[in-house]
Amino acid sequence: MDVLFLDFDGCLHPDKVRYEYGMRQPRLMAPGHELFESVAVFEAAIAPYPSIRIVLSTSWVQALGFEKTRAFLPETLQSRVIGATYDFESPDAWRWASMSRYDTIALDVARRQPTRWLAMDDDPEGWPENQHAALALVDSTRGLACPTSLELLHARLRARFP
């Protein structure tokens, strides 16, 4: 199984997102931008790779729950989502908020054991040097709207999923 770990904030839109108790959805605090403004670009990037399944690595899952978070994606992407790194049933769930994104992904990789995997994220904290090729690091202020970030995603996809 081929897996792409998907973060939302800083990837599909800028990272300036605020979560407030009782909100139906998080609010983007970046003037001139919209939530999920780059989702079509992301969808087009992974279209040539039909074997890729998506695991949500976004903090939205912890804040809103898996189903509600997945519902923000278009149906074509929702059908590719197989889970999330945050698992409410996991014995590690209590530690998740204090773990680096890499650590949460590494736990998920150990559990799912994908054949090949890649993470798209804007946070390089905690990534060991020997795992940098598994990270498509995106510019957090523009997400995939940044041409350099999009080029890197394409390069990582080609390298990881030949």
C-alpha positions as CSV (number, residue, x, y, z in Angstrom):
1,M,0.0,0.0,0.0
2,D,1.2,3.5,-0.9
3,V,0.4,6.2,1.6
4,L,0.6,10.0,1.6
5,F,0.4,11.7,5.0
6,L,-1.5,14.9,4.5
7,D,-1.4,18.0,6.7
8,F,-3.9,20.8,6.0
9,D,-2.6,24.0,7.6
10,G,0.4,25.4,5.7
11,C,-0.2,22.9,2.9
12,L,-3.6,23.2,1.4
13,H,-3.9,26.8,2.6
14,P,-1.7,29.2,4.7
15,D,-0.9,28.0,8.3
16,K,-2.6,31.0,10.0
17,V,-5.6,29.0,11.2
18,R,-7.5,29.6,14.5
19,Y,-9.5,27.0,16.3
20,E,-12.2,28.3,18.7
21,Y,-14.4,26.3,20.9
22,G,-17.9,25.8,19.3
23,M,-16.8,26.8,15.8
24,R,-18.2,24.6,13.0
25,Q,-14.8,24.9,11.3
26,P,-11.5,26.5,11.9
27,R,-11.0,30.1,10.6
28,L,-8.2,31.1,8.3
29,M,-6.6,34.4,9.5
30,A,-4.6,35.1,6.3
31,P,-6.2,38.0,4.3
32,G,-6.6,37.3,0.6
33,H,-6.6,33.5,1.1
34,E,-9.3,30.8,1.6
35,L,-9.4,27.5,3.4
36,F,-8.4,24.7,1.0
37,E,-7.5,27.1,-1.7
38,S,-4.8,24.6,-3.0
39,V,-6.9,21.4,-2.8
40,A,-7.4,21.3,-6.6
41,V,-3.6,21.6,-7.1
42,F,-3.0,18.8,-4.6
43,E,-5.6,16.6,-6.3
44,A,-4.0,17.2,-9.7
45,A,-0.6,16.4,-8.3
46,I,-1.6,13.0,-7.0
47,A,-3.9,12.1,-9.9
48,P,-1.1,10.2,-11.8
49,Y,-0.7,8.0,-8.7
50,P,-4.0,6.1,-8.2
51,S,-2.4,3.6,-5.8
52,I,-1.8,6.4,-3.2
53,R,-4.0,6.3,-0.2
54,I,-4.2,9.3,2.2
55,V,-3.7,9.3,5.9
56,L,-4.7,12.6,7.6
57,S,-1.8,13.9,9.7
58,T,-3.5,17.2,10.4
59,S,-4.3,18.5,13.9
60,W,-7.9,19.0,12.7
61,V,-8.6,15.4,13.4
62,Q,-7.9,15.8,17.1
63,A,-9.9,19.1,17.2
64,L,-12.9,18.1,15.0
65,G,-12.8,14.3,14.7
66,F,-11.9,12.1,11.8
67,E,-15.2,12.1,9.9
68,K,-15.7,15.9,10.1
69,T,-12.2,16.5,9.1
70,R,-12.3,14.2,6.1
71,A,-15.6,15.9,5.0
72,F,-13.7,19.1,4.2
73,L,-12.0,17.4,1.3
74,P,-13.7,16.9,-2.1
75,E,-15.4,13.5,-2.5
76,T,-12.7,12.4,-4.9
77,L,-10.1,12.8,-2.2
78,Q,-12.3,11.5,0.6
79,S,-12.5,8.2,-1.2
80,R,-8.7,7.9,-0.9
81,V,-8.5,8.7,2.8
82,I,-8.0,5.5,4.8
83,G,-7.4,7.0,8.3
84,A,-5.6,9.5,10.4
85,T,-2.4,9.5,12.4
86,Y,-4.4,10.5,15.4
87,D,-6.4,7.6,16.6
88,F,-8.7,8.2,19.6
89,E,-8.5,4.5,20.5
90,S,-4.7,4.3,20.4
91,P,-2.9,3.9,23.7
92,D,-0.6,6.7,22.4
93,A,-3.5,9.2,21.9
94,W,-2.8,11.0,25.1
95,R,0.7,11.7,24.0
96,W,-0.2,12.9,20.4
97,A,-0.5,16.6,21.2
98,S,3.0,16.7,22.6
99,M,4.6,14.7,19.8
100,S,6.3,16.0,16.7
101,R,4.5,15.5,13.4
102,Y,7.3,13.1,12.4
103,D,6.8,11.0,15.5
104,T,3.0,10.7,14.9
105,I,3.7,9.7,11.3
106,A,6.4,7.2,12.4
107,L,4.0,5.6,14.8
108,D,1.4,5.3,12.0
109,V,4.0,3.9,9.5
110,A,4.9,1.2,12.1
111,R,1.2,0.4,12.5
112,R,0.1,0.4,8.9
113,Q,3.4,-0.8,7.3
114,P,2.9,0.9,3.9
115,T,5.1,-0.3,1.0
116,R,6.0,3.3,0.3
117,W,5.1,6.5,1.9
118,L,5.5,10.3,1.8
119,A,4.4,13.1,4.1
120,M,3.4,16.6,2.9
121,D,3.8,19.0,5.8
122,D,5.0,22.5,6.6
123,D,6.7,21.5,9.8
124,P,10.2,20.0,9.6
125,E,10.6,19.7,13.4
126,G,11.7,16.3,14.5
127,W,12.4,14.8,11.1
128,P,15.7,12.8,11.2
129,E,18.1,13.6,8.4
130,N,17.8,10.1,7.0
131,Q,14.0,10.6,6.5
132,H,14.1,14.0,4.6
133,A,13.4,12.3,1.3
134,A,10.1,11.2,2.8
135,L,9.0,14.8,3.4
136,A,7.6,17.2,0.9
137,L,8.2,20.3,3.0
138,V,5.8,23.1,2.0
139,D,6.1,26.8,2.5
140,S,3.8,27.4,5.5
141,T,2.7,30.9,4.4
142,R,1.4,29.9,1.0
143,G,1.1,26.2,1.0
144,L,1.0,24.6,-2.4
145,A,0.3,28.0,-3.9
146,C,4.1,28.4,-3.6
147,P,5.6,27.2,-6.9
148,T,8.7,25.8,-5.2
149,S,6.6,23.8,-2.8
150,L,4.5,22.4,-5.6
151,E,7.7,21.5,-7.6
152,L,9.1,19.7,-4.5
153,L,5.8,17.7,-4.1
154,H,6.0,16.6,-7.7
155,A,9.6,15.6,-7.3
156,R,9.0,13.7,-4.1
157,L,6.0,11.9,-5.7
158,R,8.1,10.8,-8.7
159,A,10.9,9.6,-6.5
160,R,8.8,7.8,-3.9
161,F,6.1,6.3,-6.2
162,P,7.8,5.5,-9.5
